Amino acid sequence: MLRAMNTLADGPRAASAAFFDLDKTIISRSSTLAFAPSFYRHGLINRSQAARGAFAQLVFRAGGADHQQMERIKEQLSRLCRGWSVERVTEIVTANLAATIAPLVYAEARGLLDAHTQAGRDVIIVSTAGQEMVGPIGAMLGASGIIATQMRHSGGRYTGEVEFYAYGEGKALRIRQLAIERGYDLADCFAYSDSFTDLPMLEVVGHPHAVNPDRQLRRAALSRGWPVLAFAGRAGQASQAGRPDM
């Protein structure tokens, strides 16, 4: 599994990187909530919790999540996972990855991931979802590394406390740290996100892109002259319209 801010393999480091938000940027839904049925089948959550997860998924797909909603989601998920086995969560995510996440990947995003890799850039997934979830997804997508929320655990079980929340300015902070560690010139780096809450992450690079943006991000992107991309395709259905120059 990919570890936060670690490369997949040894070798020369790229001079630049492309940073991708995950939910509603690479995939069409919330990765965390998408695994609710799998967690239910394996006994980590009960029926009512699974139903609330399905409802939250619908809300997320309809309009995204604002700052207050994200804070509530953080608190709810922290309480929910208290006592869960870290190893068990990783096993469930890995076993259900192909069925749960692969069908949600935008074909346009898949094309951009591959194009940046072929151009010699590192591809980093930057997600508010948990590290044990984002790691396997990153490996599936061929990412160079991840930046993700890190939950504290003790004795192999989650304590319910958050060690690092990969959200808002936190994402930008880790990107700056990673650039120093790996020698990226941020002016030559790319970033992609759908949410206004990721404005700090987009502002830190020289080539920001808004993907299926919420209203606030669309306004910000248009006012700053940033490219606005529309992703809707699935496996082989990607359109070249709106694809940024690489």
One Martini backbone bead per residue (centre of mass of N, CA, C, O) as a GRO file, in nm:
protein
  246
    1MET     BB    1   0.098   0.034   0.019
    2LEU     BB    2   0.061   0.353   0.019
    3ARG     BB    3   0.229   0.613   0.155
    4ALA     BB    4   0.259   0.903   0.282
    5MET     BB    5   0.482   1.067   0.081
    6ASN     BB    6   0.553   0.809  -0.088
    7THR     BB    7   0.706   0.621  -0.298
    8LEU     BB    8   0.698   0.330  -0.488
    9ALA     BB    9   0.996   0.390  -0.596
   10ASP     BB   10   1.300   0.391  -0.674
   11GLY     BB   11   1.468   0.686  -0.791
   12PRO     BB   12   1.424   0.932  -0.980
   13ARG     BB   13   1.305   1.246  -0.938
   14ALA     BB   14   1.077   1.456  -1.007
   15ALA     BB   15   1.036   1.806  -1.082
   16SER     BB   16   0.727   1.733  -1.086
   17ALA     BB   17   0.363   1.762  -1.022
   18ALA     BB   18   0.040   1.596  -0.974
   19PHE     BB   19  -0.252   1.705  -0.802
   20PHE     BB   20  -0.520   1.494  -0.671
   21ASP     BB   21  -0.814   1.481  -0.608
   22LEU     BB   22  -1.069   1.243  -0.553
   23ASP     BB   23  -1.350   1.340  -0.486
   24LYS     BB   24  -1.503   1.440  -0.781
   25THR     BB   25  -1.233   1.400  -0.972
   26ILE     BB   26  -1.167   1.095  -1.015
   27ILE     BB   27  -1.434   1.039  -0.872
   28SER     BB   28  -1.799   1.053  -0.837
   29ARG     BB   29  -1.747   1.000  -0.525
   30SER     BB   30  -1.733   0.900  -0.209
   31SER     BB   31  -1.510   0.682  -0.088
   32THR     BB   32  -1.605   0.632   0.199
   33LEU     BB   33  -1.914   0.585   0.134
   34ALA     BB   34  -1.875   0.355  -0.080
   35PHE     BB   35  -1.786   0.143   0.164
   36ALA     BB   36  -2.037   0.090   0.343
   37PRO     BB   37  -2.138  -0.189   0.238
   38SER     BB   38  -1.875  -0.340   0.313
   39PHE     BB   39  -1.876  -0.273   0.617
   40TYR     BB   40  -2.148  -0.412   0.668
   41ARG     BB   41  -2.084  -0.703   0.568
   42HIS     BB   42  -1.825  -0.701   0.790
   43GLY     BB   43  -1.941  -0.555   1.072
   44LEU     BB   44  -1.864  -0.237   1.124
   45ILE     BB   45  -2.162  -0.174   1.049
   46ASN     BB   46  -2.484  -0.096   1.058
   47ARG     BB   47  -2.779  -0.045   0.904
   48SER     BB   48  -2.820   0.257   0.980
   49GLN     BB   49  -2.535   0.349   0.901
   50ALA     BB   50  -2.559   0.260   0.605
   51ALA     BB   51  -2.804   0.439   0.538
   52ARG     BB   52  -2.667   0.709   0.605
   53GLY     BB   53  -2.447   0.673   0.393
   54ALA     BB   54  -2.638   0.676   0.148
   55PHE     BB   55  -2.752   0.957   0.198
   56ALA     BB   56  -2.482   1.110   0.195
   57GLN     BB   57  -2.417   1.036  -0.096
   58LEU     BB   58  -2.649   1.192  -0.226
   59VAL     BB   59  -2.569   1.468  -0.118
   60PHE     BB   60  -2.285   1.475  -0.238
   61ARG     BB   61  -2.371   1.443  -0.539
   62ALA     BB   62  -2.556   1.699  -0.551
   63GLY     BB   63  -2.349   1.931  -0.370
   64GLY     BB   64  -2.162   1.849  -0.174
   65ALA     BB   65  -1.926   1.988   0.072
   66ASP     BB   66  -1.893   2.187   0.322
   67HIS     BB   67  -1.728   2.285   0.592
   68GLN     BB   68  -1.935   2.192   0.805
   69GLN     BB   69  -1.980   1.911   0.686
   70MET     BB   70  -1.687   1.814   0.705
   71GLU     BB   71  -1.669   1.834   1.014
   72ARG     BB   72  -1.896   1.632   1.071
   73ILE     BB   73  -1.774   1.395   0.921
   74LYS     BB   74  -1.521   1.376   1.089
   75GLU     BB   75  -1.659   1.318   1.363
   76GLN     BB   76  -1.825   1.069   1.279
   77LEU     BB   77  -1.587   0.891   1.174
   78SER     BB   78  -1.423   0.890   1.432
   79ARG     BB   79  -1.636   0.746   1.605
   80LEU     BB   80  -1.694   0.500   1.422
   81CYS     BB   81  -1.377   0.382   1.414
   82ARG     BB   82  -1.362   0.313   1.696
   83GLY     BB   83  -1.184  -0.001   1.729
   84TRP     BB   84  -1.086  -0.059   1.471
   85SER     BB   85  -0.914  -0.248   1.250
   86VAL     BB   86  -0.667  -0.163   1.042
   87GLU     BB   87  -0.626  -0.428   0.887
   88ARG     BB   88  -0.925  -0.477   0.816
   89VAL     BB   89  -0.975  -0.227   0.648
   90THR     BB   90  -0.761  -0.286   0.433
   91GLU     BB   91  -0.881  -0.556   0.341
   92ILE     BB   92  -1.158  -0.450   0.249
   93VAL     BB   93  -1.064  -0.240   0.047
   94THR     BB   94  -0.892  -0.427  -0.134
   95ALA     BB   95  -1.118  -0.644  -0.200
   96ASN     BB   96  -1.330  -0.390  -0.309
   97LEU     BB   97  -1.201  -0.204  -0.525
   98ALA     BB   98  -1.298  -0.295  -0.808
   99ALA     BB   99  -1.612  -0.273  -0.742
  100THR     BB  100  -1.618   0.024  -0.604
  101ILE     BB  101  -1.405   0.221  -0.770
  102ALA     BB  102  -1.349   0.163  -1.072
  103PRO     BB  103  -1.644   0.257  -1.182
  104LEU     BB  104  -1.587   0.575  -1.077
  105VAL     BB  105  -1.383   0.644  -1.285
  106TYR     BB  106  -1.280   0.885  -1.473
  107ALA     BB  107  -1.164   0.888  -1.789
  108GLU     BB  108  -1.030   1.169  -1.784
  109ALA     BB  109  -0.859   1.113  -1.533
  110ARG     BB  110  -0.707   0.870  -1.639
  111GLY     BB  111  -0.570   1.029  -1.870
  112LEU     BB  112  -0.418   1.234  -1.688
  113LEU     BB  113  -0.254   1.044  -1.519
  114ASP     BB  114  -0.101   0.921  -1.762
  115ALA     BB  115   0.011   1.186  -1.886
  116HIS     BB  116   0.183   1.273  -1.644
  117THR     BB  117   0.357   1.022  -1.630
  118GLN     BB  118   0.465   1.042  -1.929
  119ALA     BB  119   0.589   1.340  -1.855
  120GLY     BB  120   0.746   1.285  -1.561
  121ARG     BB  121   0.541   1.298  -1.335
  122ASP     BB  122   0.419   1.309  -1.039
  123VAL     BB  123   0.148   1.134  -0.872
  124ILE     BB  124  -0.081   1.290  -0.636
  125ILE     BB  125  -0.296   1.202  -0.384
  126VAL     BB  126  -0.543   1.430  -0.234
  127SER     BB  127  -0.710   1.334   0.073
  128THR     BB  128  -0.957   1.318   0.327
  129ALA     BB  129  -0.926   1.046   0.336
  130GLY     BB  130  -0.801   0.768   0.447
  131GLN     BB  131  -0.503   0.608   0.421
  132GLU     BB  132  -0.616   0.308   0.404
  133MET     BB  133  -0.783   0.395   0.145
  134VAL     BB  134  -0.593   0.562  -0.049
  135GLY     BB  135  -0.361   0.369  -0.096
  136PRO     BB  136  -0.501   0.149  -0.275
  137ILE     BB  137  -0.604   0.351  -0.484
  138GLY     BB  138  -0.329   0.458  -0.572
  139ALA     BB  139  -0.218   0.185  -0.665
  140MET     BB  140  -0.436   0.132  -0.882
  141LEU     BB  141  -0.358   0.421  -1.035
  142GLY     BB  142  -0.033   0.471  -1.019
  143ALA     BB  143   0.072   0.633  -0.797
  144SER     BB  144   0.341   0.789  -0.623
  145GLY     BB  145   0.135   0.912  -0.402
  146ILE     BB  146   0.014   1.039  -0.078
  147ILE     BB  147  -0.243   1.248   0.075
  148ALA     BB  148  -0.382   1.189   0.404
  149THR     BB  149  -0.568   1.095   0.645
  150GLN     BB  150  -0.470   1.047   0.996
  151MET     BB  151  -0.528   0.798   1.218
  152ARG     BB  152  -0.520   0.709   1.528
  153HIS     BB  153  -0.330   0.430   1.673
  154SER     BB  154  -0.365   0.136   1.896
  155GLY     BB  155  -0.299  -0.185   1.877
  156GLY     BB  156  -0.440  -0.177   1.576
  157ARG     BB  157  -0.641   0.063   1.671
  158TYR     BB  158  -0.865   0.298   1.666
  159THR     BB  159  -0.919   0.595   1.873
  160GLY     BB  160  -1.074   0.859   1.725
  161GLU     BB  161  -0.824   1.017   1.635
  162VAL     BB  162  -0.666   1.293   1.474
  163GLU     BB  163  -0.354   1.354   1.334
  164PHE     BB  164  -0.437   1.420   1.021
  165TYR     BB  165  -0.605   1.671   0.822
  166ALA     BB  166  -0.688   1.653   0.478
  167TYR     BB  167  -0.763   1.992   0.475
  168GLY     BB  168  -0.729   2.253   0.309
  169GLU     BB  169  -0.447   2.384   0.432
  170GLY     BB  170  -0.327   2.101   0.485
  171LYS     BB  171  -0.271   2.029   0.193
  172ALA     BB  172  -0.078   2.263   0.126
  173LEU     BB  173   0.133   2.199   0.339
  174ARG     BB  174   0.214   1.916   0.231
  175ILE     BB  175   0.297   2.009  -0.048
  176ARG     BB  176   0.528   2.190   0.041
  177GLN     BB  177   0.688   1.971   0.187
  178LEU     BB  178   0.719   1.784  -0.061
  179ALA     BB  179   0.871   1.984  -0.241
  180ILE     BB  180   1.120   2.000  -0.060
  181GLU     BB  181   1.190   1.694  -0.050
  182ARG     BB  182   1.172   1.658  -0.394
  183GLY     BB  183   1.215   1.933  -0.570
  184TYR     BB  184   0.978   2.094  -0.644
  185ASP     BB  185   0.831   2.314  -0.874
  186LEU     BB  186   0.536   2.465  -0.822
  187ALA     BB  187   0.514   2.628  -1.092
  188ASP     BB  188   0.517   2.325  -1.250
  189CYS     BB  189   0.260   2.242  -1.118
  190PHE     BB  190  -0.035   2.047  -1.062
  191ALA     BB  191  -0.402   2.086  -1.011
  192TYR     BB  192  -0.705   1.905  -0.886
  193SER     BB  193  -1.052   2.019  -0.836
  194ASP     BB  194  -1.403   2.064  -0.707
  195SER     BB  195  -1.334   2.242  -0.444
  196PHE     BB  196  -1.322   2.528  -0.251
  197THR     BB  197  -1.160   2.391  -0.011
  198ASP     BB  198  -0.904   2.362  -0.235
  199LEU     BB  199  -0.775   2.641  -0.287
  200PRO     BB  200  -0.493   2.615  -0.150
  201MET     BB  201  -0.396   2.387  -0.342
  202LEU     BB  202  -0.430   2.550  -0.610
  203GLU     BB  203  -0.251   2.808  -0.529
  204VAL     BB  204   0.038   2.650  -0.498
  205VAL     BB  205   0.028   2.629  -0.804
  206GLY     BB  206   0.078   2.697  -1.156
  207HIS     BB  207  -0.161   2.457  -1.246
  208PRO     BB  208  -0.476   2.506  -1.210
  209HIS     BB  209  -0.784   2.295  -1.173
  210ALA     BB  210  -1.124   2.271  -1.245
  211VAL     BB  211  -1.349   2.001  -1.143
  212ASN     BB  212  -1.658   1.998  -1.129
  213PRO     BB  213  -1.744   2.261  -0.992
  214ASP     BB  214  -1.841   2.442  -0.764
  215ARG     BB  215  -1.962   2.752  -0.743
  216GLN     BB  216  -1.720   2.885  -0.598
  217LEU     BB  217  -1.495   2.766  -0.777
  218ARG     BB  218  -1.594   2.869  -1.046
  219ARG     BB  219  -1.568   3.167  -0.982
  220ALA     BB  220  -1.266   3.162  -0.911
  221ALA     BB  221  -1.162   3.044  -1.180
  222LEU     BB  222  -1.278   3.259  -1.375
  223SER     BB  223  -1.139   3.510  -1.234
  224ARG     BB  224  -0.835   3.362  -1.284
  225GLY     BB  225  -0.819   3.174  -1.551
  226TRP     BB  226  -0.895   2.888  -1.503
  227PRO     BB  227  -0.942   2.581  -1.578
  228VAL     BB  228  -1.251   2.409  -1.682
  229LEU     BB  229  -1.360   2.084  -1.611
  230ALA     BB  230  -1.546   1.805  -1.764
  231PHE     BB  231  -1.653   1.512  -1.600
  232ALA     BB  232  -1.826   1.184  -1.728
  233GLY     BB  233  -1.672   0.947  -1.802
  234ARG     BB  234  -1.631   0.605  -1.900
  235ALA     BB  235  -1.456   0.374  -2.005
  236GLY     BB  236  -1.371   0.523  -2.307
  237GLN     BB  237  -1.559   0.814  -2.289
  238ALA     BB  238  -1.367   1.030  -2.328
  239SER     BB  239  -1.315   1.363  -2.371
  240GLN     BB  240  -1.109   1.621  -2.518
  241ALA     BB  241  -1.264   1.836  -2.403
  242GLY     BB  242  -1.084   2.055  -2.196
  243ARG     BB  243  -0.802   1.968  -2.223
  244PRO     BB  244  -0.506   2.023  -2.108
  245ASP     BB  245  -0.206   2.127  -2.145
  246MET     BB  246   0.115   1.936  -2.116
   0.00000   0.00000   0.00000
